[in-house]
Amino acid sequence: EREALIVAQAGRPGAITIATNMAGRGTDIVLGGNVEKQIEHLESDASVPEDQKAGQIQKLKDEWQALNAQVKAAGGLRIIATGRHESRRIDNQLRGRSARQGDPGSSRFYLSLDDPLMRIFAGDRVKAIMERLKMPEGEAIEAGIVSRSLEGGQRKVEARNFDMGKQLLEYDDVSNDQRKVIYQQRNEILEAKSLVNQIANLREGTMDDLTRAFVPAESVEEQWDLPGLQKALVTEYQLDVPLHEMVEKSDSINDEDVVEMVVMSAKAAFQVKPDMVGEEQFTPFMRMVLLQNLDSNWREHLAALDYLRQGIHLRGYAQKNPKQEYKREAFELFSQLIDTVKTEVTKVLLTVRVQTQEQVAQAAEAIEQSAELVGNVQYTHPNDDGSVSEEIAPLNIAADNPFAPMPHVGRNDPCPCGSGKRYKECHGRLA
C-alpha cells in the first residue's frame, strides 16, 4: 500500500521516483500528483475542523491544476529504464505509464553490451560493428538493428517460457486428473450415510486379489497353494478358513468356488462386528479408517510423483517420450495407491476387536478390582538412621552355603557329582 502511495506521486513536478518496473502496477500516475489521495488523507484527518476541510480541498484542487499545467509544459512524465525485461509485455506496460490517457510523456531505455539479452542475442554483432566503425568506448549506439535484435531475443525467451509453462501444465494435468478421482471418492465417503456397499467392494476385491495369488484363474487343483493361502489369511486378516476340508468334501470344485469361499468367510467375519455394536455406531469408525488411509496414501503418492518427475527427462536418452513415460508410470503408481488403500482398510476392519457395553463394563470393573488390590499394599519407609521401624521375622529356611569347603577326594575315587567316573577323569581335570 505504501509502495502504491509513493508511485502515485511520481507525476509531481521535479519528482524523481526510483522503482522497479513491477512496482506499483495498477496505480494511476496523474501529472501534477494524485490529488485524490491527498483529499482522502485530508478528509480522514481528525485534527482539521470540519468547516475548514471544504476550503482546503478546493485549495488542493487549484494547486493541482497549476502543477498539472506545469508538468504538461515540461513534456509530461519521463520514463528512464536501465534494462529490458525478458517479456515485451512488461516493457510496454512501463512505456504506457508515461502517456496516461493522452497525456504527454516519453520513455528511454539504456542498455549495456553486458546485459543478458544483449550478450546472448545481439552482443557479438554490435561489437563487430563497433570495431569496424572504430567507435570510441562509451559512445551511445542508436540503431534499429539493435532494437530489432532485442525484440527478436525477447520473442525467443517468451516462446521458451511458453513451452516451459505448457510442459508444466501437461505434467500437472496427470496429477490433477488423479486428484479429481480421489476427491470424488472422498466426498462420497463423507456424504454417504451407509458405507456397507463401499466396504463390501473393497473387501471382495482384496480377498479376490489375495486368493488369485495362490489359486490362479482357470487352474486345476494340483496348481493350487491352499496351505499358503490359509497361512496368509490367518497372519494378515485373522481368518481361519478350512479350505482343505471344503475341497475334500466337494466332488467338483474350481478356482471360482475357492474365491467364493474366501469372500463369504471374510464377509461373515466382518458382519459380526457391526452386529455387536450396531451399524450406526460402527459407521463413523469405518468412515474414519477410510479417510485416514486415503489421505495418508495420497500424500505419499504425491511425493512419489514429484520424485518420478525429477528424473523422467532421462528417458529421452533411451529414445522414449518422457511425457508418455510419465503418464504410464503415474497411472501404475495410482493403481498401486488404490490397491494399498483397499488392502489396508480391509485389514484394519477385519482385525479390529469390538467389545459390547457389557464387556467394556466388565473390563472396567476388573481394572477397579486390581486397583484395590494394589491399594492394600503397605510400604514401611526407613527412619532417619536408615533402620526400618518394624522388624520382619526371619524365614526358617536353611540356605546352602555355596562356599562350604569340599571334602578331600582322591584322584582315583568316584567323582562327587554322581557321574560314575573317576575324579581325575571328571571334575578333577579342573582342579
C-alpha positions as CSV (number, residue, x, y, z in Angstrom):
1,E,0.0,0.0,0.0
2,R,2.8,2.4,0.8
3,E,4.5,1.5,-2.4
4,A,1.4,2.5,-4.3
5,L,1.2,5.8,-2.5
6,I,4.8,6.6,-3.5
7,V,4.4,5.7,-7.1
8,A,1.1,7.7,-7.3
9,Q,3.0,10.9,-6.6
10,A,5.6,10.3,-9.3
11,G,3.8,12.8,-11.6
12,R,4.6,15.9,-9.4
13,P,6.9,18.4,-11.0
14,G,10.6,17.9,-10.1
15,A,9.9,14.5,-8.5
16,I,12.3,11.6,-9.2
17,T,11.0,8.2,-8.3
18,I,13.3,5.3,-8.4
19,A,11.5,1.9,-8.6
20,T,11.4,-1.4,-10.3
21,N,9.4,-2.0,-13.4
22,M,6.9,-4.0,-11.4
23,A,6.5,-1.5,-8.5
24,G,3.0,0.0,-8.1
25,R,1.4,-1.8,-11.0
26,G,-2.2,-0.7,-11.4
27,T,-1.5,2.7,-9.7
28,D,-2.7,5.7,-11.6
29,I,0.2,8.2,-12.1
30,V,-1.5,11.6,-12.6
31,L,0.5,14.5,-13.9
32,G,0.9,17.1,-11.2
33,G,0.4,14.4,-8.5
34,N,-2.5,12.4,-7.3
35,V,-4.8,14.9,-5.7
36,E,-7.4,12.3,-4.8
37,K,-5.0,10.6,-2.4
38,Q,-4.4,14.0,-0.7
39,I,-8.1,14.7,-0.5
40,E,-8.7,11.3,1.1
41,H,-5.9,11.9,3.7
42,L,-7.4,15.3,4.5
43,E,-10.9,14.0,5.0
44,S,-9.7,11.3,7.4
45,D,-7.6,13.8,9.4
46,A,-9.5,14.4,12.7
47,S,-7.2,17.3,13.6
48,V,-8.7,19.5,10.9
49,P,-12.1,21.1,11.7
50,E,-15.0,20.1,9.5
51,D,-15.8,23.7,8.5
52,Q,-12.2,24.2,7.1
53,K,-12.0,21.0,5.1
54,A,-14.0,22.2,2.2
55,G,-11.8,25.2,1.7
56,Q,-8.6,23.2,2.0
57,I,-9.9,20.7,-0.5
58,Q,-10.7,23.4,-3.0
59,K,-7.2,24.8,-2.4
60,L,-5.6,21.4,-3.2
61,K,-7.6,21.2,-6.4
62,D,-6.4,24.7,-7.5
63,E,-2.8,23.9,-6.7
64,W,-3.1,20.6,-8.7
65,Q,-4.4,22.5,-11.8
66,A,-1.3,24.7,-11.7
67,L,1.1,21.7,-11.2
68,N,-0.6,19.7,-13.9
69,A,-0.2,22.5,-16.4
70,Q,3.5,22.9,-15.4
71,V,4.2,19.2,-15.9
72,K,2.5,19.1,-19.3
73,A,4.5,22.2,-20.4
74,A,7.7,20.4,-19.4
75,G,6.9,17.3,-21.6
76,G,5.0,15.1,-19.2
77,L,6.2,12.0,-17.4
78,R,9.6,10.8,-18.4
79,I,10.4,7.1,-18.0
80,I,14.1,6.2,-17.9
81,A,14.8,2.4,-17.8
82,T,18.2,0.8,-17.2
83,G,17.4,-2.5,-18.9
84,R,15.0,-4.6,-20.9
85,H,12.8,-7.2,-19.4
86,E,12.6,-10.7,-20.9
87,S,8.9,-10.1,-21.7
88,R,7.9,-7.3,-24.1
89,R,4.6,-7.0,-22.2
90,I,6.4,-5.7,-19.1
91,D,8.3,-3.2,-21.2
92,N,5.2,-2.0,-22.9
93,Q,3.4,-1.6,-19.6
94,L,6.3,0.5,-18.4
95,R,6.2,2.7,-21.5
96,G,2.4,3.1,-21.2
97,R,2.7,4.7,-17.8
98,S,4.4,7.8,-19.4
99,A,1.4,8.5,-21.6
100,R,-1.7,8.1,-19.4
101,Q,-5.0,8.8,-21.2
102,G,-3.4,11.0,-23.9
103,D,-1.1,12.9,-21.6
104,P,2.3,13.9,-22.9
105,G,5.2,11.7,-22.0
106,S,8.3,9.8,-23.2
107,S,10.4,6.8,-22.4
108,R,14.0,5.8,-22.9
109,F,15.8,2.5,-22.4
110,Y,19.5,2.4,-21.7
111,L,21.3,-0.9,-22.1
112,S,24.8,-2.2,-21.8
113,L,26.5,-4.8,-24.1
114,D,27.0,-6.9,-20.9
115,D,23.2,-7.1,-20.2
116,P,21.9,-10.7,-20.5
117,L,19.7,-10.0,-23.6
118,M,22.4,-8.0,-25.4
119,R,25.1,-10.6,-24.6
120,I,23.0,-13.6,-25.8
121,F,21.2,-12.2,-28.8
122,A,23.0,-9.0,-30.1
123,G,26.3,-8.7,-28.3
124,D,28.7,-10.1,-30.9
125,R,27.0,-8.4,-33.8
126,V,27.1,-5.0,-32.2
127,K,30.7,-5.4,-31.1
128,A,31.7,-6.3,-34.6
129,I,30.0,-3.2,-35.9
130,M,31.8,-1.0,-33.3
131,E,35.2,-2.5,-34.2
132,R,34.5,-2.0,-37.9
133,L,33.5,1.6,-37.4
134,K,36.2,2.2,-34.8
135,M,33.8,3.8,-32.4
136,P,35.2,5.1,-29.1
137,E,34.4,3.3,-25.9
138,G,31.3,4.8,-24.1
139,E,29.7,6.0,-27.3
140,A,25.9,5.7,-27.4
141,I,24.6,3.4,-30.1
142,E,21.2,4.2,-31.5
143,A,20.3,1.8,-34.4
144,G,17.2,-0.1,-35.5
145,I,19.2,-3.3,-35.8
146,V,19.9,-3.2,-32.1
147,S,16.2,-2.8,-31.2
148,R,15.2,-5.4,-33.7
149,S,17.8,-7.9,-32.3
150,L,16.5,-7.2,-28.7
151,E,12.9,-7.8,-29.8
152,G,13.9,-11.0,-31.5
153,G,15.6,-12.2,-28.4
154,Q,12.6,-11.3,-26.3
155,R,10.4,-13.3,-28.6
156,K,12.7,-16.3,-28.3
157,V,12.6,-16.1,-24.5
158,E,8.9,-15.7,-24.4
159,A,8.5,-18.8,-26.7
160,R,10.8,-20.7,-24.4
161,N,8.9,-19.7,-21.3
162,F,5.6,-20.5,-23.0
163,D,6.9,-24.0,-23.9
164,M,8.0,-24.5,-20.3
165,G,4.6,-23.5,-19.0
166,K,2.9,-25.7,-21.5
167,Q,5.1,-28.7,-20.5
168,L,4.4,-27.9,-16.8
169,L,0.7,-27.9,-17.5
170,E,0.8,-31.3,-19.2
171,Y,2.6,-32.8,-16.3
172,D,0.2,-31.2,-13.8
173,D,-2.8,-32.5,-15.8
174,V,-1.8,-36.0,-14.8
175,S,-1.9,-35.4,-11.1
176,N,-4.9,-33.2,-11.5
177,D,-7.0,-36.0,-13.1
178,Q,-6.0,-38.3,-10.3
179,R,-6.8,-35.7,-7.7
180,K,-10.3,-35.4,-9.1
181,V,-10.9,-39.1,-8.7
182,I,-9.5,-39.2,-5.1
183,Y,-11.5,-36.1,-4.1
184,Q,-14.7,-37.5,-5.6
185,Q,-14.3,-40.8,-3.6
186,R,-13.5,-38.7,-0.5
187,N,-16.7,-36.7,-0.9
188,E,-18.7,-39.8,-1.4
189,I,-17.3,-41.2,1.8
190,L,-18.1,-38.0,3.8
191,E,-21.6,-37.7,2.4
192,A,-22.7,-41.4,2.5
193,K,-25.0,-42.4,5.3
194,S,-24.1,-46.1,5.0
195,L,-20.7,-47.4,3.9
196,V,-21.7,-51.1,3.7
197,N,-21.5,-51.3,0.0
198,Q,-18.2,-49.5,-0.3
199,I,-16.6,-51.6,2.4
200,A,-18.0,-54.7,0.8
201,N,-16.5,-53.8,-2.6
202,L,-13.1,-53.2,-1.0
203,R,-13.2,-56.4,1.0
204,E,-14.3,-58.6,-2.0
205,G,-11.6,-57.0,-4.2
206,T,-8.9,-57.7,-1.5
207,M,-9.9,-61.3,-1.0
208,D,-10.1,-61.9,-4.7
209,D,-6.6,-60.5,-5.3
210,L,-5.2,-62.5,-2.4
211,T,-6.8,-65.7,-3.5
212,R,-5.7,-65.3,-7.0
213,A,-2.1,-65.1,-5.8
214,F,-2.3,-68.7,-4.6
215,V,-5.1,-70.0,-6.8
216,P,-4.6,-68.8,-10.3
217,A,-7.6,-68.3,-12.6
218,E,-8.6,-71.3,-14.8
219,S,-6.2,-73.6,-12.9
220,V,-6.6,-77.1,-11.7
221,E,-6.4,-78.3,-8.1
222,E,-2.8,-79.5,-8.5
223,Q,-1.7,-76.0,-9.1
224,W,-3.3,-74.5,-6.0
225,D,-1.3,-73.5,-2.9
226,L,-4.0,-73.9,-0.3
227,P,-1.6,-74.1,2.7
228,G,0.0,-70.8,1.6
229,L,-3.5,-69.2,1.2
230,Q,-4.6,-70.3,4.6
231,K,-1.4,-69.0,6.2
232,A,-1.8,-65.6,4.5
233,L,-5.4,-65.4,5.6
234,V,-4.6,-66.2,9.3
235,T,-1.5,-64.0,9.5
236,E,-2.8,-60.9,7.7
237,Y,-6.5,-60.9,8.2
238,Q,-7.0,-63.4,11.2
239,L,-9.3,-65.5,9.1
240,D,-9.3,-69.3,9.7
241,V,-10.9,-70.8,6.6
242,P,-10.9,-74.6,6.4
243,L,-10.1,-74.8,2.7
244,H,-8.8,-78.4,2.8
245,E,-11.9,-79.7,4.4
246,M,-14.1,-77.8,1.9
247,V,-12.2,-79.1,-1.0
248,E,-12.2,-82.7,0.2
249,K,-16.0,-82.7,0.9
250,S,-16.7,-81.3,-2.6
251,D,-16.7,-83.7,-5.6
252,S,-16.1,-81.0,-8.2
253,I,-14.7,-77.6,-7.2
254,N,-12.9,-75.0,-9.3
255,D,-11.0,-71.8,-8.6
256,E,-14.1,-69.6,-8.6
257,D,-15.5,-71.7,-5.8
258,V,-12.4,-71.2,-3.7
259,V,-12.6,-67.4,-4.3
260,E,-16.3,-67.5,-3.3
261,M,-15.4,-69.5,-0.1
262,V,-12.8,-66.9,1.0
263,V,-15.1,-63.9,0.2
264,M,-18.0,-65.4,2.1
265,S,-15.8,-66.2,5.1
266,A,-14.5,-62.7,5.2
267,K,-18.0,-61.3,4.9
268,A,-19.2,-63.5,7.8
269,A,-16.2,-62.5,10.0
270,F,-16.7,-58.8,9.3
271,Q,-20.5,-58.8,9.8
272,V,-20.1,-59.9,13.4
273,K,-18.5,-56.5,14.4
274,P,-21.4,-54.1,13.3
275,D,-23.9,-56.6,14.7
276,M,-22.3,-56.4,18.1
277,V,-22.3,-52.6,18.5
278,G,-24.8,-51.6,15.8
279,E,-24.3,-50.3,12.3
280,E,-25.0,-46.7,13.4
281,Q,-22.1,-46.7,15.9
282,F,-19.8,-48.7,13.6
283,T,-20.2,-46.5,10.5
284,P,-18.3,-43.5,12.0
285,F,-15.4,-45.8,12.7
286,M,-15.4,-47.2,9.1
287,R,-15.5,-43.6,7.8
288,M,-12.5,-42.6,9.9
289,V,-10.5,-45.7,8.7
290,L,-11.3,-45.0,5.1
291,L,-10.4,-41.3,5.3
292,Q,-7.2,-41.8,7.2
293,N,-5.9,-44.4,4.8
294,L,-6.9,-42.4,1.8
295,D,-5.3,-39.2,3.0
296,S,-2.0,-40.7,4.1
297,N,-1.5,-42.8,1.0
298,W,-2.5,-39.9,-1.2
299,R,0.2,-37.7,0.3
300,E,2.8,-40.5,-0.2
301,H,1.6,-40.8,-3.8
302,L,2.1,-37.1,-4.5
303,A,5.6,-37.3,-3.1
304,A,6.3,-40.3,-5.4
305,L,5.0,-38.3,-8.4
306,D,7.4,-35.5,-7.6
307,Y,10.3,-37.9,-7.3
308,L,9.3,-39.5,-10.6
309,R,9.1,-36.2,-12.3
310,Q,12.6,-35.1,-11.3
311,G,14.3,-37.8,-13.4
312,I,11.7,-38.7,-16.1
313,H,13.5,-36.5,-18.6
314,L,16.4,-39.0,-18.7
315,R,14.1,-41.4,-20.6
316,G,14.8,-39.3,-23.6
317,Y,18.3,-40.7,-23.9
318,A,16.6,-44.1,-24.4
319,Q,14.6,-42.7,-27.4
320,K,11.4,-42.6,-25.3
321,N,8.9,-39.8,-24.9
322,P,9.3,-38.5,-21.3
323,K,5.7,-37.3,-21.2
324,Q,4.3,-40.7,-22.2
325,E,6.5,-42.5,-19.8
326,Y,5.4,-40.2,-17.0
327,K,1.8,-40.8,-17.8
328,R,2.3,-44.5,-17.9
329,E,4.2,-44.8,-14.6
330,A,1.9,-42.3,-12.9
331,F,-1.0,-44.5,-13.8
332,E,0.8,-47.5,-12.4
333,L,1.5,-45.6,-9.1
334,F,-2.1,-44.6,-8.9
335,S,-3.2,-48.2,-9.4
336,Q,-0.9,-49.2,-6.5
337,L,-2.4,-46.4,-4.4
338,I,-5.9,-47.8,-4.9
339,D,-4.7,-51.4,-4.1
340,T,-2.9,-50.2,-1.0
341,V,-5.9,-48.3,0.4
342,K,-8.1,-51.3,-0.4
343,T,-5.8,-53.8,1.4
344,E,-5.1,-51.6,4.5
345,V,-8.8,-50.7,5.1
346,T,-9.8,-54.4,4.8
347,K,-7.0,-55.5,7.1
348,V,-8.0,-52.9,9.8
349,L,-11.7,-53.7,9.7
350,L,-11.2,-57.5,9.8
351,T,-8.6,-57.5,12.6
352,V,-10.1,-54.8,14.8
353,R,-11.5,-56.1,18.1
354,V,-15.0,-54.9,19.0
355,Q,-16.4,-55.0,22.5
356,T,-20.0,-54.6,23.7
357,Q,-21.1,-52.3,26.5
358,E,-21.3,-55.3,28.9
359,Q,-17.7,-56.3,28.0
360,V,-16.4,-52.8,28.5
361,A,-18.2,-52.6,31.9
362,Q,-16.6,-55.9,33.0
363,A,-13.2,-54.8,31.9
364,A,-13.6,-51.5,33.9
365,E,-14.7,-53.5,36.9
366,A,-11.7,-55.8,36.7
367,I,-9.4,-52.7,36.5
368,E,-11.0,-51.3,39.6
369,Q,-10.6,-54.5,41.5
370,S,-6.9,-54.7,40.6
371,A,-6.5,-51.1,41.7
372,E,-8.0,-52.1,45.1
373,L,-5.5,-54.9,45.5
374,V,-2.7,-52.6,44.7
375,G,-4.1,-50.1,47.3
376,N,-3.9,-52.7,50.1
377,V,-0.1,-52.9,49.7
378,Q,1.7,-51.0,52.5
379,Y,5.2,-49.6,52.4
380,T,7.3,-49.2,55.6
381,H,9.8,-46.4,55.0
382,P,13.1,-46.3,56.8
383,N,13.8,-43.9,59.7
384,D,16.4,-41.1,59.6
385,D,19.1,-43.5,60.7
386,G,18.3,-45.9,57.9
387,S,16.7,-48.7,60.1
388,V,13.2,-50.0,59.4
389,S,10.7,-49.3,62.2
390,E,9.3,-52.8,62.3
391,E,11.4,-56.0,62.1
392,I,10.5,-58.7,59.7
393,A,10.5,-62.2,61.1
394,P,13.3,-64.3,59.5
395,L,12.2,-67.2,57.4
396,N,13.1,-70.6,58.7
397,I,14.9,-71.7,55.5
398,A,18.3,-73.1,55.7
399,A,20.2,-71.7,52.8
400,D,23.1,-73.7,51.4
401,N,26.4,-72.1,51.7
402,P,27.9,-72.0,48.2
403,F,31.4,-71.5,49.6
404,A,31.4,-74.5,52.0
405,P,34.7,-76.5,51.7
406,M,34.5,-79.7,49.6
407,P,35.7,-83.0,51.2
408,H,39.1,-84.3,50.1
409,V,38.6,-86.7,47.1
410,G,41.3,-89.0,45.8
411,R,42.2,-88.9,42.2
412,N,41.0,-92.5,41.6
413,D,37.9,-92.1,43.8
414,P,34.4,-91.7,42.3
415,C,33.6,-88.1,41.4
416,P,31.2,-86.5,43.9
417,C,29.0,-85.2,41.1
418,G,27.5,-88.6,40.6
419,S,28.6,-89.2,37.0
420,G,30.2,-92.6,37.8
421,K,33.6,-91.5,36.5
422,R,36.8,-91.3,38.5
423,Y,37.5,-87.9,39.9
424,K,40.7,-87.4,37.8
425,E,38.6,-88.0,34.6
426,C,35.7,-85.7,35.6
427,H,35.9,-82.6,37.7
428,G,39.4,-83.4,38.8
429,R,40.6,-82.1,35.4
430,L,39.6,-78.6,36.6
431,A,41.4,-78.9,39.9
